[in-house]
Amino acid sequence: MDYGALEKFDVVFTSTPSGVTSELLPPLVGKGPKLIDLSGDFRLQDPEL
């Protein structure tokens, strides 16, 4: 995947089957775009968070 192109966006939305987003997004963490995942991969387990 060409992550360089994605780094130029302000926001990246993902909505993939279980397990896919957790493989795709880590290289983009802290690189610029806000990352919004609509799949269940990064759901918070603690309701207080």
Residue, then its C-alpha position, 0 to 999 in steps of 0.5 A: m500500500d502507498y502510505g505516502a499518499l494517505e499521509k497527505f489527507d487530513v482524515v482517513f476513514t476505514s470500515t473493513p472486516s474484522g482484523v483488516t484495519s488493525e493491519l492497515l492503520p498502524p503505519l499511519v499512526g502519528k503520520g498526520p491524518k486523523l484516523i477514524d475506524l468504523s470496524g470493531d478492531f479498535r473499539l474501546q473495552d473500558p466504557e470510561l475511556 
